[in-house]
């Protein structure tokens, strides 16, 4: 899959509002907004909801995590081959809620390349951003863990973090697709992220737990494409 900006990355996490039947309801909204506004919207559901969503809707799906182990005697692991075969286009790696060591990140990126999965790596500070960029992932989500789920966006609260991250990443690898995470909740947050140079935004709670998720997602999408 060719990464095309701008894009939105929706992480369902393990919210009840995004589990089982509720996951399908949100996937339907994502599918509709994506087609109506002709914008790429990635979704990262729980593993048990991947197949139902892929079967029902034409949405690019990312696994919330994968392990770098190979097929065989590895009980309990999520291998890239299984995620690829079920229809995922990529995997979310090193989220602050599922952190990995630097070595594990590198090995996982390599396995993604082997299996032709898009590697989307989360970076939570300047040092980690630089380290991850040197491993040449396909995508990076720049975050401040303390802001995740707070409704306070990194793009408006700490714009210097975004600017510095983009500068560091671009000096190392111009091809990394960079998006802004951490607290993106409003169209103003989205506009600011784009102004700072981001190619897209990531969101979770603001969409998943909203009273009107379609309205929230539509406003974010329109802010990105204008």
N, C-alpha and C positions, 0 to 999 in steps of 0.2 A: 504493500500500500504506500502510495506517495503522500507524504505529509504536506498539507496545504494550509496556509494561514489565511485568515485567522481560524482558530479552533477553540473549542471548549472541552474540558476534561471533567466529567462528572464522576465523582467517587461515591458509590452507595454506602461504603463502609459496612457496618452491621446494624444500621438503624432499622427499627421495626417498620418504619414507613417505607423502607426499601428492601423488604424481605418477602420472598415467595410471591403471592398474588400482588402485593403492593409494588414489588420490583417490576412486574409486568406492566402495571398501571403507569409507573414513571417512565418505563422504556417506551411505551406508546406515545407519551408526551414528547419525549426526546426525538423519537422517529418523526413525529409530525412537525415539530419546530425545525428540525434539520432539513426536511424536504421543502417546507414552506419558504424558508429563508435561504436555502441553499448554502448552508454552513456545516462544516464538519463538527460533529459532537461525539466525542468518545465517551464510553460509559464503562465503569469498573464495578461490576456487581459482586456479590458473594459467589463462591464457587458453585454452590448448589443452584444458583439462578442463571448461570451462564448459558447452559443449553436451552432452557425455555425461552430466554430472550433472543438468542441467535436463531432459534427455530421460527420464532414469531415475527421478528423485526429485522430490517436491514440496517443494523447499527454496528459500527466498529467497536468491538468489545476487547477490553484489557482485563487480564486476570489481576487480582489484587496483590498477588505475590507468586513467585515461582522459585524453585530450588534448582541449583546447577547440576544436581546428580543426574546420572544417565539411566536409561531404562534397565530394570533388573531388580535386584534384591534391595529395595529402598522403601520399605513400608512407611506410609504416612507422608511421603514427600510429594510435591506437585512438580512434575517434570515438564520441561518445555514442549516435548513431543506431544504429550496428551492435550495440553492447552492449544497447540497448533491444530491438531487433528479435530478438536471439537469446534474449531472455527474462530478462535481468538486471533486478533491481529497483533497483539502485543501484551506486555506485562508491566505492571507497576512495581517498582523495585526500590527498597530502602525508604519507604514511607516512615515518618517519625514514629508511627505507631507499630511499625514492623521493621526496625532498623537492622542493618547488616554491617559486617566488618568490611573494611576497604578491600580485602582480598576476596571476600564472598561477592561483593559488587562486581569486581572485575571478572570473576569466573562466570557470574550470571549473565553479564553483558556478552561474553564470548559465546555462551550457550544460546543466547537469543540470536546472535549472528548466524550460528550454525543452523538453527531451525527457522530462520527468516521471520523472526518475531521482532516487533518494534520494542526496543528497550526504553522505558520511561523511568528515569532515575530522579528521586527526590533529594534535594540538597538543603540542609538546614542552617548552614553558616558559611562564612567566607572560605575557611580552610577546606571544608567538605566540597564546596562548589568547585574550587580549583582542582582538588584531587579527582573528583568524578569527571570533570571535563577532560582530563588527560587520558581517561579510559575510553573516550569517544563514543558515548551512548547516542542513540538516535534523538531522544528527547530528554529535557531536564525540567523539573518543576522546582522553582525557587520558593522556599518557604521559611517562615519563622515559626517553629513549633508552638511557641507561647500564644500566637495569634490564631491558631487553628481552632475553628468552632466558636470564636468570640464575636464574630461579626465585624471585627476591626481588620481592615485589609492591609496587607503588606504594602500595596501600591500607594496607599494614602497615608498610612501611619509611619512607614519607614521607606520612603522612595529611594533613599540613598543606597539601601541594601539591594534594591532592584537594579539600579544603575551600575553599581559596582559588580554585581553578579554578571550582568550582560557584558560588561567590559572584559572581565576575566575570562568568561567562556569564549567570547569572540576572538580573543588573543590566542587561545589554544586551538579552537575548532570552530570555523565559521559555519559549519553545516549542522550543528546541533540546533534542534527546534526547541526554543525556550518559552516556557509559559509561567505565569505567575500564580502561585497558590496562596494559602494562608488568609482566611477570612474574607475572601471576595464575596460580597453580598449584594451590592447595588450596581446600577449602571454607571454611577460615578466612579466606583472602584475599577470597573472595566475600562472606562475611558482613560483613566489615569495610567493604568497598566500599559495600555497601547501607546500612550504618549511617551512613556519611559522606554519603549522599544520592545516590549513583549510581543510575541507572535500569537498569543492566546492566553486564556485564563483557566484556572482550575477551581472547581467549586464542589461543595458537598452539602453541609447542613443547610445553607441558605436556600438551596433548591429542594433537597430531600424532605425537609420538615416544614416547608412553607405551606400556608393555608391554600395558596393558589400557585403551585409549582410551575404551571404553564406560563403564567404571567411573569414570574421571576425569570425563567429561562428565556422567554421571548425578549424581555427588556435587556438582558445580558447580551443576547445574540445581536440585537439591533444596535447596541452600543459598540459592538465589535466591528460590524460591517459598514457602519456609517463613516 
